[in-house]
Amino acid sequence: MMNIKVIRLIFVCAIMLCGITAQAASVYVGYCDGQLGDRGYSKTGSGTVSAAIIFPKAAITKYEGAKITAIRIGLITTDGISNVRGWIREDLESENLAEASLSSFTSGWNEVALSTPITISGNDSIAIGYSFDQSKSVKCMSVAGSDEKNGYWVAKDGSWQNRSDDYVGSLSVEIVLEGDNVPDTDLEILSFTADNEQVKYGDDFVVTCITRNSALKQLQDIVYSCYVNETLVGQTTVEKTMDYRDCDTISYTLNSEALSIGIGTPVKIIAKSAGDVKLDNDTAFVYMSTYTDTYTRKVLLEEFTSEFCSNCPRAIETIATVLSMGYEDKTVCVSHHSGYQNDWLTTEHDEGLEWFYGDDGTYAPAGMFDRTQNDAYGSEVPVFGIAYSDTYRPMLDVALEAPAFVKVEPTATYDENSRKLQISVSAEKMPIFDYQCPESRINIYIIEDSILAHSQAGYSSSTFRHRHVFRESLTGQWGTLMEWAGDSHTSQYETTLADEIDAKYVRVVAFISNYDANDRNNCKVYNSGEFELKSLSTSIHGIYSESKNVSRVEYYDMNGMRIMSPERGLYIKKTVFTDGSVDVDKMFLSNR
């Protein structure tokens, strides 16, 4: 018998309802779930500003035959705006199917009736929005609730922009629907999720279901039934009364021994309430996978930096300090000279990765762990600010906790005369990885270390050297789709190093990732690996011809004193060859 712990978390959604009438079959439909935002949004400059949401055909079909009788518009402020009117269109660019002007309006919800109700045909998408005039920027538009693909469109003087990827919610605008086919009772499952859809076999996992009363009539009591592979594992009755838009949450703690190893096992929840007449939204699934073994994870750290950033040397010191604490073999580091002011090392590829910042602006020093958003980083996007080691190290620990079901290992050969670099990549995966990432991509970077800075802000010495600098991608901006032969992959790449690149400081970085052009939080890196060209030679200094052998290597501090065992810091490195020649170089060591 499965050990089941039931956790009840009941809350009422924070909503503001204005002017609910006593009509029996009437509902409010929108993406914001009746919520108003905590702050206002705006468009800059004078002119006519419009904002809208779009309901695709699939979302509106279930209301076919119902009538749109009114529009609800949520505003944060009304100071500085005029001529507010709501409208309904077939799409953003078409003429209004219906329009209603607000003779008066206020902060909060404003409801205005349509002079002629519109019957939903269910055959087309519809756009619901409003427009207003402003003489200057006014932060009046409310955005709240869930993030939806078409939940926040905005325009000034007719030029539309989709701001749905801002991850701030959806526009506070709703339609009022009435009709015989609009249910007066409806218990709806809003979400059914697992705390981790890949769980180690034998460990517990938690599934959570959120329900809502989506119709005006009260609901009494809810019965939840949870199944694993169609076997009932838990049933709970929640005795409560739910008003319109009231929500309820229940969680089950289950043991993964009931799941199949390595594949997606369905976990189902059914929620029922007496009198509920709409049953197509009372069942939901989540698919769980288990594992017994994992590969060694190497976290991909991508740092955003710039020579014009006076705080970046501090961040570089933070990274070096944490790496020296035993993390050198657990991370693969790449620095992108972007996010602040571009410098002479910035590439178009670096600039393209600024997409991960979101729309609130870029900055440096900043970083990403495996291009993955995590609440522990204090950010709603993959990019976070790099502070000091006492905060940075725990974030790295969180990134390392993610199990790896794929591994990747690059190797390379280098021809010193032609400067051609030939790369071979081998990868392996476990069956669970196919479920985790159905369309995996391989990414190959050329990285150069120890590049002498032109002029680094925030660093007084002229000897500052940039670490693990991105130089080239051999697989495009977002990698190339992988071809697997069973659970194995091999591929080859070739490039010619530019003359300004010092081959003895070159590393090849390979990583496997997902890519979702519509979601910057769904581009996770699943594992990474690296290969240093200096490993091709027995020379400690770097890559030399076979006829030029190293006799000894000596290290000196910046005052000229010889150091027997250099640690982290800036040093002069003297390499003496058997033919009597000497090579002197300044370098920054970070215990890598």
LOTI-99422 format. One line per field, with one value per residue (C-alpha): residue number from 1; residue in one letter; x, z, y. Coordinates in nm, 2 decimals, padded with zeros to 4 digits. Layout:
BEGIN
num = (NUM; ...)
residu = (A; ...)
X = (X; ...)
Z = (Z; ...)
Y = (Y; ...)
//
This chain:
BEGIN
num = (1; 2; 3; 4; 5; 6; 7; 8; 9; 10; 11; 12; 13; 14; 15; 16; 17; 18; 19; 20; 21; 22; 23; 24; 25; 26; 27; 28; 29; 30; 31; 32; 33; 34; 35; 36; 37; 38; 39; 40; 41; 42; 43; 44; 45; 46; 47; 48; 49; 50; 51; 52; 53; 54; 55; 56; 57; 58; 59; 60; 61; 62; 63; 64; 65; 66; 67; 68; 69; 70; 71; 72; 73; 74; 75; 76; 77; 78; 79; 80; 81; 82; 83; 84; 85; 86; 87; 88; 89; 90; 91; 92; 93; 94; 95; 96; 97; 98; 99; 100; 101; 102; 103; 104; 105; 106; 107; 108; 109; 110; 111; 112; 113; 114; 115; 116; 117; 118; 119; 120; 121; 122; 123; 124; 125; 126; 127; 128; 129; 130; 131; 132; 133; 134; 135; 136; 137; 138; 139; 140; 141; 142; 143; 144; 145; 146; 147; 148; 149; 150; 151; 152; 153; 154; 155; 156; 157; 158; 159; 160; 161; 162; 163; 164; 165; 166; 167; 168; 169; 170; 171; 172; 173; 174; 175; 176; 177; 178; 179; 180; 181; 182; 183; 184; 185; 186; 187; 188; 189; 190; 191; 192; 193; 194; 195; 196; 197; 198; 199; 200; 201; 202; 203; 204; 205; 206; 207; 208; 209; 210; 211; 212; 213; 214; 215; 216; 217; 218; 219; 220; 221; 222; 223; 224; 225; 226; 227; 228; 229; 230; 231; 232; 233; 234; 235; 236; 237; 238; 239; 240; 241; 242; 243; 244; 245; 246; 247; 248; 249; 250; 251; 252; 253; 254; 255; 256; 257; 258; 259; 260; 261; 262; 263; 264; 265; 266; 267; 268; 269; 270; 271; 272; 273; 274; 275; 276; 277; 278; 279; 280; 281; 282; 283; 284; 285; 286; 287; 288; 289; 290; 291; 292; 293; 294; 295; 296; 297; 298; 299; 300; 301; 302; 303; 304; 305; 306; 307; 308; 309; 310; 311; 312; 313; 314; 315; 316; 317; 318; 319; 320; 321; 322; 323; 324; 325; 326; 327; 328; 329; 330; 331; 332; 333; 334; 335; 336; 337; 338; 339; 340; 341; 342; 343; 344; 345; 346; 347; 348; 349; 350; 351; 352; 353; 354; 355; 356; 357; 358; 359; 360; 361; 362; 363; 364; 365; 366; 367; 368; 369; 370; 371; 372; 373; 374; 375; 376; 377; 378; 379; 380; 381; 382; 383; 384; 385; 386; 387; 388; 389; 390; 391; 392; 393; 394; 395; 396; 397; 398; 399; 400; 401; 402; 403; 404; 405; 406; 407; 408; 409; 410; 411; 412; 413; 414; 415; 416; 417; 418; 419; 420; 421; 422; 423; 424; 425; 426; 427; 428; 429; 430; 431; 432; 433; 434; 435; 436; 437; 438; 439; 440; 441; 442; 443; 444; 445; 446; 447; 448; 449; 450; 451; 452; 453; 454; 455; 456; 457; 458; 459; 460; 461; 462; 463; 464; 465; 466; 467; 468; 469; 470; 471; 472; 473; 474; 475; 476; 477; 478; 479; 480; 481; 482; 483; 484; 485; 486; 487; 488; 489; 490; 491; 492; 493; 494; 495; 496; 497; 498; 499; 500; 501; 502; 503; 504; 505; 506; 507; 508; 509; 510; 511; 512; 513; 514; 515; 516; 517; 518; 519; 520; 521; 522; 523; 524; 525; 526; 527; 528; 529; 530; 531; 532; 533; 534; 535; 536; 537; 538; 539; 540; 541; 542; 543; 544; 545; 546; 547; 548; 549; 550; 551; 552; 553; 554; 555; 556; 557; 558; 559; 560; 561; 562; 563; 564; 565; 566; 567; 568; 569; 570; 571; 572; 573; 574; 575; 576; 577; 578; 579; 580; 581; 582; 583; 584; 585; 586; 587; 588; 589; 590; 591; 592)
residu = (M; M; N; I; K; V; I; R; L; I; F; V; C; A; I; M; L; C; G; I; T; A; Q; A; A; S; V; Y; V; G; Y; C; D; G; Q; L; G; D; R; G; Y; S; K; T; G; S; G; T; V; S; A; A; I; I; F; P; K; A; A; I; T; K; Y; E; G; A; K; I; T; A; I; R; I; G; L; I; T; T; D; G; I; S; N; V; R; G; W; I; R; E; D; L; E; S; E; N; L; A; E; A; S; L; S; S; F; T; S; G; W; N; E; V; A; L; S; T; P; I; T; I; S; G; N; D; S; I; A; I; G; Y; S; F; D; Q; S; K; S; V; K; C; M; S; V; A; G; S; D; E; K; N; G; Y; W; V; A; K; D; G; S; W; Q; N; R; S; D; D; Y; V; G; S; L; S; V; E; I; V; L; E; G; D; N; V; P; D; T; D; L; E; I; L; S; F; T; A; D; N; E; Q; V; K; Y; G; D; D; F; V; V; T; C; I; T; R; N; S; A; L; K; Q; L; Q; D; I; V; Y; S; C; Y; V; N; E; T; L; V; G; Q; T; T; V; E; K; T; M; D; Y; R; D; C; D; T; I; S; Y; T; L; N; S; E; A; L; S; I; G; I; G; T; P; V; K; I; I; A; K; S; A; G; D; V; K; L; D; N; D; T; A; F; V; Y; M; S; T; Y; T; D; T; Y; T; R; K; V; L; L; E; E; F; T; S; E; F; C; S; N; C; P; R; A; I; E; T; I; A; T; V; L; S; M; G; Y; E; D; K; T; V; C; V; S; H; H; S; G; Y; Q; N; D; W; L; T; T; E; H; D; E; G; L; E; W; F; Y; G; D; D; G; T; Y; A; P; A; G; M; F; D; R; T; Q; N; D; A; Y; G; S; E; V; P; V; F; G; I; A; Y; S; D; T; Y; R; P; M; L; D; V; A; L; E; A; P; A; F; V; K; V; E; P; T; A; T; Y; D; E; N; S; R; K; L; Q; I; S; V; S; A; E; K; M; P; I; F; D; Y; Q; C; P; E; S; R; I; N; I; Y; I; I; E; D; S; I; L; A; H; S; Q; A; G; Y; S; S; S; T; F; R; H; R; H; V; F; R; E; S; L; T; G; Q; W; G; T; L; M; E; W; A; G; D; S; H; T; S; Q; Y; E; T; T; L; A; D; E; I; D; A; K; Y; V; R; V; V; A; F; I; S; N; Y; D; A; N; D; R; N; N; C; K; V; Y; N; S; G; E; F; E; L; K; S; L; S; T; S; I; H; G; I; Y; S; E; S; K; N; V; S; R; V; E; Y; Y; D; M; N; G; M; R; I; M; S; P; E; R; G; L; Y; I; K; K; T; V; F; T; D; G; S; V; D; V; D; K; M; F; L; S; N; R)
X = (00.00; 00.14; 00.21; 00.01; 00.04; -00.23; -00.15; -00.44; -00.37; -00.68; -00.68; -00.91; -00.78; -00.71; -00.97; -01.17; -01.53; -01.73; -02.09; -02.18; -02.54; -02.79; -02.82; -02.81; -02.60; -02.33; -01.95; -01.64; -01.38; -01.03; -00.67; -00.62; -00.86; -01.03; -00.71; -00.56; -00.19; 00.02; 00.17; 00.07; 00.22; 00.24; 00.35; 00.58; 00.47; 00.15; -00.11; -00.37; -00.27; -00.44; -00.41; -00.57; -00.58; -00.64; -00.86; -00.76; -01.03; -00.95; -01.01; -01.34; -01.51; -01.64; -01.85; -02.01; -02.36; -02.30; -02.34; -02.08; -02.29; -02.02; -01.65; -01.46; -01.15; -00.90; -00.71; -00.44; -00.50; -00.71; -00.50; -00.39; -00.60; -00.93; -01.17; -01.16; -01.35; -01.36; -01.39; -01.41; -01.25; -01.18; -00.81; -00.60; -00.59; -00.95; -01.25; -01.44; -01.72; -01.85; -01.74; -01.85; -01.73; -01.70; -01.87; -01.69; -01.42; -01.22; -00.92; -01.01; -01.26; -01.48; -01.77; -01.95; -02.24; -02.23; -02.52; -02.56; -02.44; -02.21; -02.28; -01.97; -01.96; -01.67; -01.52; -01.27; -01.04; -01.14; -00.94; -01.07; -00.92; -00.95; -00.80; -00.75; -00.58; -00.28; -00.07; 00.23; 00.32; 00.06; 00.11; -00.25; -00.27; -00.32; -00.14; -00.19; -00.27; -00.12; 00.13; -00.04; 00.09; -00.15; -00.23; -00.07; -00.06; -00.01; 00.01; 00.06; -00.10; -00.18; 00.17; 00.11; 00.37; 00.33; 00.45; 00.33; 00.69; 00.75; 00.63; 00.43; 00.09; -00.19; -00.39; -00.67; -00.96; -01.25; -01.57; -01.91; -02.07; -02.44; -02.65; -02.82; -02.50; -02.30; -02.29; -02.42; -02.21; -01.85; -01.57; -01.26; -00.91; -00.67; -00.35; -00.21; 00.16; 00.45; 00.73; 00.97; 00.86; 01.19; 01.23; 01.48; 01.33; 01.22; 01.19; 00.87; 00.72; 00.44; 00.16; -00.06; -00.40; -00.56; -00.94; -01.17; -01.54; -01.56; -01.94; -02.15; -02.34; -02.19; -02.04; -02.05; -01.77; -01.51; -01.41; -01.05; -00.95; -00.58; -00.47; -00.13; -00.16; -00.54; -00.50; -00.66; -00.39; -00.58; -00.92; -01.01; -01.33; -01.29; -01.59; -01.63; -01.84; -01.69; -01.81; -01.74; -01.36; -01.28; -00.99; -00.89; -00.56; -00.48; -00.14; -00.06; 00.28; 00.33; 00.62; 00.79; 00.80; 00.45; 00.60; 00.76; 01.14; 01.26; 00.93; 00.64; 00.38; 00.04; -00.07; -00.44; -00.65; -01.03; -01.22; -01.59; -01.85; -02.22; -02.42; -02.13; -02.27; -01.95; -01.74; -01.48; -01.24; -01.26; -00.97; -00.60; -00.28; 00.09; 00.34; 00.62; 00.95; 01.20; 01.56; 01.82; 02.15; 02.27; 02.57; 02.82; 02.68; 02.89; 02.71; 02.74; 02.82; 02.77; 02.89; 02.79; 03.08; 03.23; 03.56; 03.34; 03.19; 03.37; 03.20; 03.29; 03.64; 03.47; 03.23; 03.53; 03.70; 03.37; 03.37; 03.74; 03.70; 03.40; 03.58; 03.88; 03.65; 03.63; 03.41; 03.66; 03.57; 03.20; 03.16; 03.22; 03.27; 03.20; 03.20; 03.00; 03.11; 02.75; 02.47; 02.63; 02.83; 02.98; 03.36; 03.61; 03.54; 03.16; 03.01; 02.67; 02.63; 02.69; 02.43; 02.18; 02.19; 02.07; 01.72; 01.76; 01.74; 01.38; 01.24; 01.34; 01.68; 02.03; 02.32; 02.65; 02.80; 02.54; 02.53; 02.33; 02.35; 02.25; 02.02; 01.77; 01.54; 01.53; 01.36; 01.68; 01.85; 01.60; 01.51; 01.21; 01.44; 01.76; 01.99; 02.08; 02.32; 02.66; 02.74; 02.98; 03.08; 02.86; 02.55; 02.70; 02.81; 02.47; 02.32; 02.58; 02.50; 02.13; 02.23; 02.44; 02.15; 01.97; 02.03; 02.20; 02.06; 02.29; 02.67; 02.88; 03.25; 03.44; 03.79; 04.00; 04.32; 04.50; 04.74; 04.97; 05.07; 04.72; 04.56; 04.28; 04.09; 03.91; 03.66; 03.49; 03.19; 03.05; 02.74; 02.54; 02.19; 01.96; 01.61; 01.46; 01.63; 01.40; 01.11; 01.29; 01.41; 01.25; 01.44; 01.79; 02.04; 02.42; 02.61; 02.99; 03.18; 03.54; 03.66; 03.99; 04.14; 04.39; 04.32; 04.51; 04.25; 04.27; 04.15; 03.94; 03.72; 03.75; 04.10; 04.40; 04.67; 04.73; 04.79; 04.43; 04.34; 03.99; 03.89; 03.71; 03.60; 03.35; 03.50; 03.29; 02.99; 03.02; 02.65; 02.47; 02.29; 02.09; 02.27; 02.17; 01.93; 02.10; 02.08; 02.10; 02.20; 02.02; 02.15; 02.47; 02.57; 02.89; 02.95; 03.25; 03.32; 03.61; 03.72; 04.02; 04.13; 04.16; 04.51; 04.44; 04.35; 04.62; 04.58; 04.75; 04.46; 04.18; 03.92; 03.63; 03.30; 03.01; 02.67; 02.33; 02.02; 01.66; 01.55; 01.20; 01.18; 00.86; 00.99; 01.33; 01.27; 01.25; 01.60; 01.76; 02.12; 02.12; 02.50; 02.82; 03.19; 03.51; 03.85; 04.16; 04.40; 04.70; 04.62; 04.75; 05.10; 05.31; 05.42; 05.28; 05.30; 05.08; 05.10; 05.45; 05.61; 05.75; 06.11; 06.07; 06.07; 06.02; 06.31; 06.14; 05.87; 05.91; 05.66; 05.72; 05.50; 05.45; 05.75; 05.98; 06.00; 06.00; 05.70; 05.74; 05.37; 05.16; 04.80; 04.52; 04.63; 04.84; 05.18; 05.47; 05.53; 05.88; 05.92; 06.27; 06.32; 06.59; 06.73; 06.79; 06.51; 06.27; 05.91; 05.77; 05.40; 05.17; 04.88; 04.59; 04.54; 04.21; 04.30; 04.16)
Z = (00.00; -00.10; 00.19; 00.12; 00.29; 00.21; 00.24; 00.21; 00.11; 00.06; -00.05; -00.22; -00.54; -00.50; -00.73; -00.77; -00.89; -00.99; -01.07; -01.08; -01.18; -01.08; -01.42; -01.39; -01.69; -01.70; -01.67; -01.71; -01.96; -01.99; -01.92; -01.61; -01.39; -01.27; -01.12; -01.13; -01.14; -00.86; -01.11; -01.43; -01.78; -02.06; -02.41; -02.44; -02.61; -02.72; -02.94; -02.93; -02.73; -02.76; -02.57; -02.63; -02.58; -02.85; -02.80; -03.06; -03.21; -02.98; -02.67; -02.78; -02.94; -02.61; -02.58; -02.92; -02.93; -02.62; -02.65; -02.56; -02.38; -02.22; -02.19; -01.86; -01.86; -01.57; -01.52; -01.26; -01.30; -01.51; -01.48; -01.82; -02.04; -02.23; -02.48; -02.34; -02.55; -02.55; -02.87; -03.02; -03.35; -03.56; -03.53; -03.42; -03.76; -03.86; -03.81; -03.49; -03.47; -03.17; -02.98; -02.65; -02.51; -02.14; -02.05; -01.72; -01.59; -01.27; -01.13; -01.10; -01.31; -01.55; -01.72; -02.03; -02.21; -02.59; -02.77; -02.98; -02.83; -03.04; -03.08; -03.07; -03.38; -03.26; -03.61; -03.57; -03.32; -03.16; -03.02; -02.72; -02.63; -02.55; -02.67; -02.51; -02.59; -02.40; -02.43; -02.26; -02.11; -01.85; -01.66; -01.66; -01.82; -01.57; -01.63; -01.40; -01.37; -01.58; -01.87; -02.20; -02.55; -02.67; -02.33; -02.37; -02.70; -02.70; -02.97; -03.02; -03.32; -03.47; -03.45; -03.25; -03.04; -02.86; -02.50; -02.38; -02.33; -02.07; -01.81; -01.61; -01.67; -01.91; -01.98; -01.74; -01.99; -02.00; -02.18; -02.02; -02.17; -02.14; -02.29; -02.23; -02.31; -02.05; -01.75; -01.42; -01.23; -01.33; -01.12; -01.33; -01.28; -01.34; -01.31; -01.20; -01.16; -01.00; -00.80; -01.02; -01.32; -01.30; -00.96; -00.82; -00.78; -00.42; -00.34; -00.27; -00.50; -00.47; -00.71; -00.66; -00.81; -00.82; -00.89; -00.93; -00.94; -01.29; -01.29; -01.08; -00.89; -00.56; -00.53; -00.23; -00.13; -00.36; -00.39; -00.52; -00.65; -00.74; -00.96; -01.06; -01.37; -01.32; -00.96; -00.70; -00.45; -00.26; -00.22; -00.02; 00.04; 00.10; 00.28; 00.18; -00.02; -00.33; -00.47; -00.82; -00.88; -00.54; -00.57; -00.38; -00.37; -00.26; -00.27; -00.25; -00.15; -00.33; -00.35; -00.68; -00.64; -00.80; -01.12; -01.41; -01.43; -01.70; -01.88; -01.84; -01.60; -01.59; -01.26; -01.29; -01.07; -01.09; -00.91; -00.86; -00.69; -00.66; -00.93; -01.16; -01.51; -01.71; -01.68; -01.96; -01.73; -01.42; -01.51; -01.55; -01.60; -01.52; -01.66; -01.42; -01.49; -01.25; -01.27; -01.08; -01.23; -01.36; -01.54; -01.38; -01.43; -01.54; -01.51; -01.79; -01.64; -01.89; -01.77; -01.91; -01.88; -02.05; -02.04; -01.96; -01.65; -01.34; -01.13; -01.36; -01.21; -00.88; -01.04; -01.21; -00.86; -00.72; -00.99; -00.94; -00.56; -00.59; -00.85; -00.62; -00.36; -00.55; -00.83; -01.11; -01.24; -01.20; -01.42; -01.78; -01.80; -02.10; -02.09; -02.33; -02.37; -02.38; -02.15; -02.07; -02.32; -02.61; -02.63; -02.88; -02.79; -02.84; -03.12; -03.27; -03.10; -02.76; -02.83; -02.94; -02.59; -02.44; -02.51; -02.19; -01.99; -02.08; -02.15; -01.83; -01.97; -01.96; -01.72; -01.61; -01.43; -01.48; -01.54; -01.62; -01.49; -01.77; -01.91; -01.65; -01.44; -01.07; -00.79; -00.58; -00.82; -00.74; -01.10; -01.32; -01.62; -01.66; -01.61; -01.26; -01.11; -00.98; -00.64; -00.39; -00.32; -00.02; -00.23; -00.56; -00.43; -00.29; -00.63; -00.80; -00.56; -00.66; -01.03; -00.95; -00.79; -01.12; -01.24; -01.57; -01.81; -02.10; -02.12; -02.39; -02.45; -02.71; -02.83; -03.09; -03.30; -03.41; -03.70; -03.60; -03.96; -04.11; -03.78; -03.86; -03.56; -03.60; -03.34; -03.26; -03.02; -02.85; -02.64; -02.46; -02.31; -02.09; -02.21; -01.97; -02.16; -02.46; -02.24; -02.08; -02.41; -02.72; -02.96; -02.82; -02.97; -02.98; -02.93; -03.01; -02.89; -02.94; -02.62; -02.57; -02.23; -02.09; -02.34; -02.24; -02.19; -02.38; -02.08; -01.81; -01.60; -01.23; -01.25; -01.21; -01.37; -01.74; -01.70; -01.66; -01.87; -01.98; -01.90; -02.11; -02.38; -02.64; -02.98; -03.22; -03.24; -03.49; -03.45; -03.50; -03.24; -03.08; -03.17; -03.43; -03.38; -03.28; -03.46; -03.22; -03.31; -03.03; -02.72; -02.88; -03.09; -03.27; -03.49; -03.63; -03.68; -03.83; -03.81; -03.88; -03.59; -03.66; -03.65; -03.34; -03.14; -02.93; -02.98; -02.66; -02.47; -02.67; -02.53; -02.71; -02.52; -02.61; -02.45; -02.51; -02.48; -02.56; -02.76; -02.75; -02.95; -02.76; -02.41; -02.28; -01.97; -02.18; -02.33; -02.06; -02.09; -01.98; -01.96; -02.10; -02.15; -02.26; -02.42; -02.38; -02.67; -02.44; -02.34; -02.69; -02.58; -02.28; -02.25; -01.95; -02.14; -02.43; -02.79; -02.94; -03.23; -03.14; -03.21; -02.94; -02.60; -02.26; -02.01; -01.71; -01.62; -01.36; -01.20; -01.06; -00.88; -01.02; -00.80; -00.97; -00.68; -00.78; -00.67; -00.63; -00.61; -00.77; -00.65; -00.76; -00.89; -01.15; -01.23; -01.48; -01.64; -01.78; -02.00; -02.08; -02.37; -02.43; -02.72; -02.48; -02.60; -02.34; -02.36; -02.10; -02.05; -01.79; -01.68; -01.43; -01.25; -01.09; -00.98; -01.30)
Y = (00.00; 00.34; 00.58; 00.89; 01.23; 01.48; 01.85; 02.09; 02.45; 02.65; 03.00; 03.26; 03.41; 03.78; 03.93; 04.24; 04.20; 04.50; 04.51; 04.14; 04.12; 03.85; 03.70; 03.33; 03.23; 03.50; 03.47; 03.69; 03.56; 03.68; 03.58; 03.79; 03.59; 03.90; 04.05; 04.40; 04.46; 04.62; 04.86; 05.03; 05.00; 05.25; 05.35; 05.65; 05.97; 06.14; 05.97; 05.69; 05.39; 05.05; 04.73; 04.39; 04.02; 03.76; 03.45; 03.18; 02.97; 02.67; 02.89; 03.04; 02.74; 02.62; 02.94; 02.90; 03.04; 03.26; 03.64; 03.90; 04.17; 04.39; 04.46; 04.50; 04.72; 04.73; 05.06; 05.15; 05.53; 05.76; 06.08; 06.20; 05.98; 06.05; 05.90; 05.55; 05.30; 04.92; 04.72; 04.37; 04.27; 03.96; 04.05; 04.34; 04.51; 04.47; 04.70; 04.69; 04.44; 04.63; 04.94; 05.10; 05.43; 05.49; 05.81; 05.80; 05.58; 05.52; 05.34; 04.97; 04.78; 04.96; 04.77; 04.90; 04.74; 04.68; 04.84; 04.53; 04.20; 03.98; 03.61; 03.39; 03.16; 02.95; 02.96; 03.24; 03.40; 03.73; 04.03; 04.21; 04.54; 04.91; 05.24; 05.58; 05.91; 06.05; 06.37; 06.20; 05.86; 05.74; 05.41; 05.32; 04.98; 04.69; 04.36; 04.07; 03.70; 03.43; 03.47; 03.38; 03.37; 03.64; 03.79; 04.13; 04.33; 04.70; 04.97; 05.34; 05.50; 05.15; 04.99; 04.66; 04.49; 04.15; 04.21; 03.86; 03.75; 04.01; 03.76; 04.01; 03.86; 03.94; 04.25; 04.32; 04.31; 04.07; 04.01; 03.94; 03.63; 03.53; 03.26; 02.93; 02.73; 02.93; 02.70; 02.84; 02.58; 02.49; 02.35; 02.39; 02.24; 02.53; 02.34; 02.00; 01.99; 01.80; 01.95; 01.76; 01.55; 01.35; 01.18; 00.93; 00.59; 00.54; 00.92; 01.10; 01.35; 01.60; 01.67; 01.98; 02.05; 02.40; 02.42; 02.72; 02.80; 02.93; 03.01; 03.24; 02.98; 02.86; 02.52; 02.29; 02.06; 01.91; 01.54; 01.49; 01.15; 01.08; 00.79; 00.64; 00.42; 00.42; 00.28; 00.50; 00.62; 00.89; 01.05; 01.35; 01.55; 01.92; 02.06; 02.42; 02.66; 02.82; 03.15; 03.27; 03.26; 03.12; 02.87; 02.56; 02.38; 02.03; 01.84; 01.47; 01.34; 01.01; 00.76; 00.70; 00.32; 00.31; 00.46; 00.29; 00.34; 00.57; 00.64; 00.88; 00.73; 00.91; 01.05; 01.17; 01.39; 01.41; 01.69; 01.68; 01.90; 01.85; 02.03; 02.08; 02.05; 02.11; 01.80; 01.84; 02.04; 01.82; 01.58; 01.65; 01.45; 01.49; 01.24; 01.13; 00.96; 00.79; 00.72; 00.52; 00.65; 00.98; 01.12; 01.36; 01.71; 02.00; 02.33; 02.58; 02.92; 03.20; 03.54; 03.87; 04.12; 04.43; 04.63; 04.94; 04.77; 04.88; 04.62; 04.33; 04.27; 04.21; 03.95; 03.78; 03.76; 03.61; 03.34; 03.26; 03.24; 03.00; 02.78; 02.75; 02.59; 02.26; 02.36; 02.37; 02.02; 02.09; 02.39; 02.50; 02.88; 03.11; 03.49; 03.70; 04.06; 04.20; 04.31; 04.64; 04.85; 04.64; 04.63; 04.50; 04.14; 04.16; 03.94; 03.92; 03.59; 03.75; 04.02; 03.75; 03.60; 03.92; 03.78; 03.58; 03.91; 03.96; 04.31; 04.49; 04.59; 04.44; 04.49; 04.35; 04.18; 03.90; 03.53; 03.22; 02.87; 02.62; 02.89; 02.79; 03.02; 02.92; 03.11; 03.06; 03.30; 03.58; 03.63; 03.55; 03.49; 03.28; 03.58; 03.70; 03.95; 03.83; 03.96; 03.80; 03.44; 03.40; 03.44; 03.31; 02.97; 02.86; 02.94; 02.72; 02.44; 02.46; 02.43; 02.13; 01.95; 01.90; 01.53; 01.48; 01.22; 01.30; 01.36; 01.52; 01.51; 01.71; 01.63; 01.81; 01.81; 02.12; 02.19; 02.47; 02.55; 02.58; 02.68; 02.43; 02.30; 01.97; 01.87; 01.54; 01.53; 01.21; 01.21; 00.95; 00.96; 00.76; 00.67; 00.92; 01.20; 01.15; 01.24; 01.53; 01.68; 01.54; 01.78; 01.81; 02.05; 02.04; 02.36; 02.40; 02.71; 02.82; 02.99; 03.18; 03.24; 03.49; 03.78; 04.10; 04.37; 04.70; 04.90; 04.74; 04.97; 04.92; 04.77; 05.00; 04.77; 04.73; 04.36; 04.25; 03.95; 03.84; 03.48; 03.21; 03.46; 03.35; 03.36; 03.16; 02.92; 02.64; 02.55; 02.88; 03.10; 02.82; 02.50; 02.23; 01.94; 01.62; 01.29; 01.00; 00.64; 00.46; 00.63; 00.76; 01.06; 01.15; 01.45; 01.64; 02.01; 02.21; 02.57; 02.78; 02.99; 03.36; 03.51; 03.71; 03.40; 03.25; 02.87; 02.78; 02.94; 02.79; 02.56; 02.38; 02.39; 02.16; 02.16; 02.00; 02.21; 02.27; 02.58; 02.74; 03.06; 03.16; 03.10; 03.21; 03.00; 02.68; 02.67; 02.46; 02.33; 01.96; 01.90; 02.04; 01.95; 02.11; 02.03; 02.24; 02.25; 02.27; 01.91; 01.81; 01.89; 01.77; 02.13; 02.31; 02.64; 02.55; 02.43; 02.41; 02.22; 01.88; 02.01; 02.27; 02.10; 02.26; 02.25; 02.41; 02.66; 02.93; 03.17; 03.52; 03.77; 04.12; 04.24; 03.99; 03.75; 03.38; 03.18; 02.80; 02.71; 02.98; 03.00; 03.23; 03.57; 03.76; 03.61; 03.63; 03.29; 03.21; 02.90; 02.79; 02.55; 02.29; 02.50; 02.79; 03.01; 03.17; 03.27; 03.52; 03.57; 03.74; 03.53; 03.53; 03.20; 03.11; 02.75; 02.62)
//
